Amino acid sequence: MDALIVIWHNLDYLLWGAFPDGPLGGAALTLLLSIGSAVASAVLGALLGIALTFSRGVVGHALTLVLAFLRAIPVLMLIFWTYFLLPIVFGLDVPGLLPVMCALSLISAAYLAHAVHAGILAIPAGQWDAGYSVGFTRGQVLRYVVLPQALRMMVPSFVNQWITLIKDTSLAYIVGVSELSTIASQVSNRVMIHPVPIFLFAGAIYFVICAALDWAAGRAARGFTQPA
């Protein structure tokens, strides 16, 4: 019961930090960071996946090497790199949230690029021929014939990667971003009691966010498969 009272007294701080009297934090910042990174990784992953499919020679090998490098390095290391590199490149005082979003987007995009690449290759060659036969260019066949079919196969890969991305937002603590795990640690250190219930509550919030994403993706996937 005491643990529930501690969580209840700190519920606002766990959910949205010091907002509106201070910066946004807690679960709300985790959600914001997840949505921003997911959208950026989806756009970048789609572009890189298409480029990977149609690139040949030196460009194709270079792109494959870059994607392999992004998938090989730890997320924590890339957060450090972007945190120290972005202020040098742009000469600005970049808040910690932006480097974390960039790092998560780059690594997720590298994984999603291979999902898009595999999805495009899985479409039979006859679909391309059918598009060409009605006068479409290669870009139009890709946009109107291939990608809509490939997207149905890509949905599970996208959802799995986005769930991983949501969990990886907890690594933002390393550069002082007050996301959910950081706030839970602050609350636990301040009250000095009941650390297990506090972190179980934080874990339950991660579960709710991931389950909501999984449910929404399932609904969207069923919508794709419905006959027109």
Protein Blocks (a to p, Z undefined) as FASTA:
>chain_A
ZZmmmmmmmmmmmmnojafkbccehjllmmmmmmmmmmmmmmmmmmmmmmmmmpghjllm
mmmmmmmmmmmpcfklmmmmmmmmmmmmnopacdfklmmmmmmmmmmmmmmmmmmmmmmm
mpcfklmmmmmmnopafklmmmmmmmmmmmmmmmmmmmmmmmmmmmmmmmmmmnopacfk
lmmmmmmmmnopaklmmmmmmmmmmmmmmmmmmmmmmmmmmmmmpcZZ
